[in-house]
Amino acid sequence: MEPQSVVRLESAESDGMHRWCRYAADVLLSPVRSSELGRFQSFPGEPWATILDRVVSLTEAPFRDEARSLIDSGRMSTSGQIYRSAGIADANLMSCYVEAPDEHGVSDEGTQIAGVYQARVAAGAGLGMNLGRSSKRAGGAVDVASIVSEVGYALDDLSRRTGTKRTASAVSLSLDAEIGLLADRCSSESHLRHFNLVVNIHDGEMRSLVKETQSAALDVLVEAIWRTGLPCVTFIDSVNRLDPWPDIIDGCNPCGEQYLPPGHACNLGSINLAAYFNEDGEDWDGFRAAVRSLARLLDAAVDATSYPSVAHRVINTTVRRIGMGVMGFATSLERQGLRYGGQASTEFLAESLSVMNRVARDEVGNRPYVTSIAPTGGISRLMGVSPGIEPLGPATSWRDHIAVLAAAQREVDNAVSTTVLLPSSAQPDEIRAALVLAWQSGCKGVSFYRDGCRPAGGQVAAPMKVDA
């Protein structure tokens, strides 16, 4: 998937929130509306101060001034979905869900699945679903490509009819020779421009890649990634080996930072590393204070969300997943004079995430699902720093990028969203080598973008990398 470019904005500390407010209104706060919901989840032209009032109202009164100051000064941010929906009755504050295909008959399954996607998108959430479940129930007879296409058209129709802001969607699949066709369609057909394609690969399949005894389907996968930047890859055995959830997990959210069982959801927020670690030194006390404040906000958002059903509310308010992460990593490295992917940079990232995990758990309780790293394409622009843990430019080697990804993965509960950049001259063998390195390094998943790989007239940017 093509990465978002880094947009440098002036710091909020230089001219207050005026510049930020305009960007927020234009990008983060485009209204999420649907005739089914009968409401706006944010209001065009809403002043930044009012937006902040809604967001900080999630937390208890004694903590609101601190939260407001931290967001206002660009030190932390919730996801765009919380900016849009906090403090509004019956609104969804979760950034992403994973669902299972409906258990009804297969004959109209595409329509049923499209309806689930429409419902989540209408509420402003991204949705992931494993369509391999459909194939298994139907004895392999389900045409996954047709279902994906039907969902894409349904979401386009929803957007046209209601003005609903399009969020990203993902489908997870098992490795299959048809993956090349799906990758071509998702990268070139306009109604699938918001779709992320994910393939679950098992350890045995990766071992065959190491030994160069891989199946034809693996060769097709590598060629598809080289040609289109799709699909993303999940090392699904690593996901389940490292996750304490008792049932098998086989789906992820559209950006790949949340592997979830069906019916589970997660909200997102990020700390701006560049605000605490820069040319002026290290501010660990300030960083810890921001972690505590954001943890309180995200935990409160779990209860404030209007869920699709009683069952969704019960499971999500019981498990209480939050997805706290970081942004501005590369900006922080640049200001500290550290090389992206060097040992000092990965040690710094590991230490900051380790501290985040400990402090967040001290604040909200020792639960298993607290941290993940979202792409932050929208909120990082709002804060004027680099997104997530992405590098500042394409010159970073894929080995350095995977070193950073692996360092982050070792310290977060769920997963990490990042796109490994490759030059246009990269060959399929380099993608094979990068896949093996990511798997051997303990990553749960990885995605690639080779410069210029998208076909003319196809998808120019990856919308699923913008929000959160």
Order of alpha helices (4+ residues) and beta strands (2+ residues): alpha-alpha-beta-beta-alpha-alpha-beta-alpha-beta-alpha-beta-alpha-alpha-beta-alpha-beta-alpha-alpha-beta-alpha-beta-alpha-beta-beta-alpha-alpha-beta-alpha-alpha-alpha-alpha-beta-alpha-beta
